[in-house]
Amino acid sequence: MGLSTHVLDTMHGCPAAGMAVSLFTTQGDSATLVRRFVLNQDGRSDGPLYDNASLRVGTYRLVFEVAAYFQARGVDLPEPPFLDRVTLDFGIAHADQHYHVPLLVSPWSHSTYRGS
């Protein structure tokens, strides 16, 4: 299955439908945009970010537009917001395995892990 992501809005207890996300490949301090997408009603991209055939060993970055998502949901955030964007840098050591990168997020906290 390659690489996938899923975002859960822990403030409202639901998937983060409509959140904008960007995927980058990284090398040192350099980042190259691969694609931008908006999460569907289940808080997921509409397909894998990479399938097993195109996933490569290396480093990657996901950037989640957290403040814009919560503002669109009507949450009154301070200016500047505590969390504007959440950036996750992670490595792929085994391109033949599935890497799932979930994000649990509220306007004030976030957590991630390697999911299944």
QUIZIRA-V331398 format. One record per pair of residues at least 12 apart in sequence whose ideal C-beta (glycine too) atoms are under 6 Angstrom apart, sorted by the first residue. I is the first residue (numbers start at 1). GAP is how many residues later the second one is. D is the distance in Angstrom with one decimal. If there is no record, write none. Layout:
I_GAP_D + I_GAP_D
This chain:
1_47_5.8 + 1_97_4.4 + 2_46_4.6 + 2_48_4.3 + 2_49_4.4 + 2_50_4.9 + 2_53_4.5 + 3_46_4.4 + 3_47_4.3 + 3_52_5.7 + 3_96_5.0 + 4_44_5.3 + 4_96_5.0 + 5_96_4.9 + 6_37_5.5 + 6_38_5.0 + 6_96_4.6 + 7_12_5.6 + 7_32_5.8 + 7_36_4.7 + 7_96_4.6 + 8_96_5.1 + 10_94_5.3 + 10_96_4.8 + 11_95_4.3 + 15_27_5.2 + 15_28_2.8 + 16_23_5.7 + 16_27_4.7 + 16_53_5.9 + 17_22_5.9 + 17_24_4.7 + 17_26_5.9 + 19_20_4.7 + 19_50_4.2 + 20_18_5.4 + 20_45_4.1 + 21_16_5.8 + 21_43_5.4 + 22_14_4.9 + 22_41_4.5 + 23_12_5.4 + 23_26_5.5 + 23_39_5.8 + 24_37_4.2 + 25_35_5.9 + 26_33_4.5 + 26_35_5.2 + 31_30_5.7 + 55_40_4.7 + 56_39_5.5 + 57_35_5.6 + 57_38_5.2 + 58_34_5.9 + 59_32_5.1 + 60_30_5.8 + 61_28_5.1 + 62_26_4.8 + 63_22_5.4 + 63_24_5.1 + 64_22_4.5 + 64_39_5.9 + 65_20_5.9 + 66_17_4.8 + 66_20_5.2 + 66_39_5.7 + 67_14_4.0 + 67_17_4.5 + 70_37_5.0 + 75_32_6.0 + 77_30_5.8 + 82_26_5.4 + 86_24_5.0 + 88_24_5.7 + 100_15_3.7 + 102_13_4.7
